[in-house]
Amino acid sequence: MSLLRPLPGQRVAVIGDVGGHVDALRAELARLGVPDDGAGPLPPDLLVVQVGDLIHRGPDSAGVVALVDRHLQTDPDRWIQLVGNHEAFYLRRPQFSWYERVPRSTAAVLRRWWASGRMRPAAAIRVEGEDLLVSHAGLTRGFWQEVLGAPPDVAAAADALNALARTNGRALFRPGTMVGWRDPDHGAGPVWAAAGTEVAASWSGHRLPFSQVHGHSSAYNWETGGWRLDDALRSSASVDDAARHVVITLPGGRLIGVDPGHGVASRTSWRAFELPDGQ
């Protein structure tokens, strides 16, 4: 089973949605200690997991993909690339319309990653006794039960999600409320589920089998300062405005949102979510 166990002293940085902003990605990698303005090799003590949605919105999706491709080639064991719904736009029949397209050469790189397994749906990490599943949008309770068979083990859940990339893409890319703005679905898939109304809401009143880290959307509206959560969950949620992280603590674990909400312009204040050094 594919459980990532950081080595003693090794940091894990989960990077949220980049959205075509190569300068923002370079700056964050430089902050994490990657030389040459984020383009150099990853330091030996750093493991990166990126949650997908590298592309669209910002000015240089091609530059983002080229930078990540360099790291996937030079640091294949220390850069884990996950698939987002915007990458999926080029991997299968699109589930949504979008006003821009990446260059054909960039789309070809995304398809190469997917075909080779370099880009996958999920990763499982164990750090200081906490098990965490990392996916683009988060794992709803309904999907965990109905599609995966309710695996209590985080590695088994990640392996099952990754197997769906080859065996059942229709299930893997099951849409939720963010496709067509339909009613929230507590069984929405891990590439599309909305953070507050689908992922968190589906686990309300239930015990998490493991913690989760996700991007894609936020249970907190950074523009208005309002919550996309039921009242019952708000007391369990906290916000880091500077890092653009939302943490919802529930029985059994945490739901950690890391989508900074980049638009046409990048956020000036955001950070990767850093897990403790391996012990």
CORSUL-V513731 format. One line per field, one symbol per residue. ss: DSSP state (a for helix, b for strand, c for the rest). Layout:
# CORSUL-V513731
ss: ???
This chain:
# CORSUL-V513731
ss: ccbbbccbccbbbbbccccccaaaaaaaaaaccccccccccccccbbbbbccccccccccaaaaaaaaaaaaaaccccbbbbccaaaacccccccccccccccaaaaaaaaaaaaaccbbcbbbbbbccbbbbbbcccccaaaaaacccccccaaaaaaaaaaaaaacaaaaccccccccccccccccccccccaaaaaaaaacccccccbbbbcccccbccccccbcccaaaaccbbbbccccbbbbbbccbbbbbcccccccccccccccbbbccbc
